[in-house]
Amino acid sequence: MSRGSAPPPVAAKRKRKWRGWWLKQLHTWHWISAALSLVGMLLFAITGITLNHAAMIGAKPVVVEKTEMLPAPLLRMLTAPHAADAPLPLPVAKGIVAAIGLDPAGKPVEWSDTDAYVALPRPGGDAWVSIARATGRITAETTDRGWISYLNDLHKGRNAGAAWSWFVDIFAGACILFTLTGLLLLQLHARHRPATWPIVAAGLAIPVLLAILFIH
């Protein structure tokens, strides 16, 4: 057997096998994290633009007011003393849902001698309910600022609740995994792509220089 056709050393075989295993793992986790974060990255990229140009995007809030009366049997539950910030009794909250379609259950209440006020902030708008403790008169107002405001508030996690907060944390973790696996893949392929590290360095240098030169 000629020297040129001799089998490669065992160490070289192991190195290639180990590198192939790492490439497979990195590609697997890279595409999984990309799939998990795809829709979220698209949403956050679009809302990043809308937030950056919020002053240029006009929005006309739509305000709706409603008034109803709380049934007398439920009114007696409001006359009893309540601790500060205590939520409405559940039957009263259900009565309000049936009357005006807003759900104040479990929300902190601002109790005064005359009324019980519940703030109901939400992404893309606002709402509140006030119940007169003497008469049972329900006054409510909802404000809708449109879909762009709704998506912007989701971007900021504003008044979006615990479930959305968990989603943002998981989405951020998927993005971190996506970028780290991408960085390792760049490192493995860099020897065949000379422009890799200059482009990565430019991606770091551009925001740093902009911050130093133009943000004061």
Summary of the structure (lengths in Angstrom):
residues: 216
radius of gyration: 29.0
end to end distance: 71.4
largest distance: 104.1
contacts: 532
relative contact order: 0.13
helix: 60%
strand: 15%
